């Protein structure tokens, strides 16, 4: 056994890069922030006996979208992940540089063949009702994640990505969830068995799908689990004490029972969901918010303010064409015409103005480094023959596609989130397409994000403006989406050669051949781009105002975009 005790300061084999191309700042910690907040803390009591510690000030945080789910095995969006991570620790957590460092796991052992992890849990880690956090809590949670009855959209994180023994067979209904390769050796010892070595496995442990759930508490909640302060337990830095589904404001309080409570300087977190960017900026300027996003013309107003910063958010925005349901979009020439008609630079420079970078690859730049340290997507021209702004090519492909289909005009609907920035981008896309491609009409359908995601997963769309944030620092976090039958493969595209390459890179000999694996991932990306499976648009930067009274908020492009454990707010 190779033994690594206590510290666990592990960098993933694929090094994380904190900032994204085009962003004004690449620091993972920030020094800005604002005035005291106007949001009242909720009066609801969190489940169990956790109580606040007096002293620290609350930080008032703006969210673009409501929380969709507080169930760690059911949540799928960045907002939900952030909130769940505020009050829950997994085996590992992120340091300021994105490295996996100790959380509930105090130490671990890795077998010589790289197939077995043995995690030793902290003796002082407790749930907010006083119950110890045990290895059984992780076993129960991970079995939930792969249970077909739960139907977690992130179950593939344990099977395809994490390669945990028997996970794929359980998800397919071929084995019982009790056969998952995770075992509670004793109360504080967790054994995890893998099919193949996974170089980034430790980094997966701070992703919410892998967070523990106390089985007894879960059963006591029934169908109400994770829907209110009374139906969640905390083992993390904060305790949820005011929340209801779809709430426009909610509150967390510092957890007195947290094993690392001395580190937490904030008294709590006041969240406000503000979908109108002008209203959000006004709230920031009046002191009701300590941080808020800005975009478009707002950036011009505040870009010289010392409290303004552009921070890599990690999200790739793209258009997904539904090739399965729309015969016209099954035509490759139509898809190529639409991607060549997009002026991405105009979207980032004239509409968003937040530092977001025009992107021409299926894997965005500056988040995953290869065996030699190079950026997987540094060359944004490598697919210029199939993805670029070229109106002449767009028209040529368009006319060829119309001729092949025997039509002279085409009307398509595109679903888009109700948030401010996506609507602005969608309007520009509509204008660019309709101006460049004769006979094309694009109608926009604005939906709440939760409904838009549901419609795309159900295949109830024609075009969808969507985004994906990296869950871990490896190209597979993007490329894995377009495998046949993946729940995030919205267009239901399928390619046997592509599936074979991805399988080769996850379960084949390439698992232990870093350079060979990298080459094959490039091959997979080329297929996605050649087939115009998606129309990449831009890699998101968040243009933020952050009060100078706040320091220590950590920003990451991978998994958890904002972490508040080291944040401090002054009077």
TAWOBEL-V930078 format. One record per backbone hydrogen bond with DSSP energy under -0.5 kcal/mol. NH is the residue of the N-H (numbers start at 1). CO is the residue of the C=O. Records with the same first field share a line. If there is no record, write none. Layout:
# TAWOBEL-V930078
NH->CO ; CO
This chain:
# TAWOBEL-V930078
2->110
3->1
4->108
7->5
8->5
10->8 ; 100
13->199
15->13
23->20
25->310
30->553
33->546
34->547
47->229 ; 232
49->128
50->128
54->52
59->268
61->59 ; 270
62->291
63->272
70->226
72->70
74->71
75->71
81->77
82->78
83->79
84->80
85->81
86->82 ; 83
87->83 ; 84
88->84
90->92
91->205
92->205
93->101
95->99
98->95
100->10
101->93 ; 99
102->7
103->91 ; 105
104->90
105->91
106->104 ; 120
107->120
108->4
109->118
110->2
111->116
114->111
117->192
118->109
119->117 ; 190
120->107
121->119 ; 188
122->104
125->122
126->124
127->131
128->234
130->127
133->125
134->132
135->187
137->134
138->134 ; 135
139->135
140->136
141->137
142->138
143->139
144->140
145->141
146->142
147->143 ; 144
150->147
151->147
155->152
157->154
158->155
159->155
161->156
162->157
163->159
164->158
165->193
167->164
170->166
171->167
172->168
173->170
174->169
175->169
179->176
180->177
181->165
182->180
183->191
185->183 ; 189
186->189
189->186
190->119
191->183
192->117
193->181
194->115
195->163
201->198
203->200
204->200 ; 201
205->201 ; 202
206->203
207->204
210->207
211->208
212->89
213->137
215->213
218->214
219->215
220->216
221->217 ; 218
222->218
224->221
225->222
226->231
227->224
229->243
231->228
232->229
235->87
236->87
238->86
239->253
241->239 ; 251
242->251
245->227
246->67
247->244
250->271
251->242
252->269
253->239
254->267
255->237
256->51 ; 254
258->255
261->258
263->260
264->260 ; 261
265->263 ; 567
267->57
268->57
269->252
270->59
271->250 ; 269
272->61
273->248
274->63 ; 272
277->275
280->276
281->277
282->278
283->279
284->280
285->281
286->282
287->284
288->283
289->283
290->60
291->60
292->545
294->543
296->352
298->295
299->296
300->296
301->297
302->298
303->299
305->302
308->305
309->544
311->309 ; 542
312->25
313->540
314->540
316->468
317->315 ; 538
318->466
319->535
320->464
321->319 ; 533
322->462
323->321
324->491
326->322
327->325
329->326
330->326 ; 327
331->328
332->330
335->331
336->332
337->333
338->334
339->335
340->336
341->337
342->339
343->341
344->342
347->343
348->344
349->345
350->346
351->346 ; 347
352->347
353->348
357->539
359->537
364->362
369->15
370->374
373->370
376->368
378->375
380->378
382->379
384->381
386->383
387->383
390->340 ; 388
394->390
395->391
396->392
397->393
398->394
399->395
400->396
401->397
402->398
403->399
404->400
405->401
406->402
407->402
410->439
412->441
414->443
415->463
416->445
418->447
420->275
423->419
424->420
425->421
426->422
427->423
428->424
429->425
430->426
431->427
432->428
433->429
434->430
435->431
436->432
437->433
438->436
440->437
441->410
443->412 ; 441
445->414
446->444
447->416
451->448
452->448
453->449
454->450
455->451
456->452
457->453
458->454
459->456
460->455
461->459
462->463
463->413
464->320
465->415
466->318 ; 464
468->316
470->557
474->472
477->474
478->475
479->475
480->476
481->478
482->479
483->480
486->483
489->486
490->488
492->489
499->495
500->496
501->497
502->498
503->499
504->500
505->501
506->502 ; 503
507->503
508->503
510->504
511->508
512->509
513->510
517->513
518->514
519->515
520->516
521->517
522->518
523->519
524->520
525->521
526->522
527->523
528->524
529->525
530->526
531->527
532->529
533->528
535->319
536->534
537->317
538->317
539->357
540->315 ; 538
542->311
543->294 ; 541
544->309 ; 542
545->292
546->307
547->32 ; 290
548->33
549->33
550->547
551->568
552->30
553->30
554->563
555->28
556->561
559->470
560->558
561->559
563->554
567->564
568->551
570->549
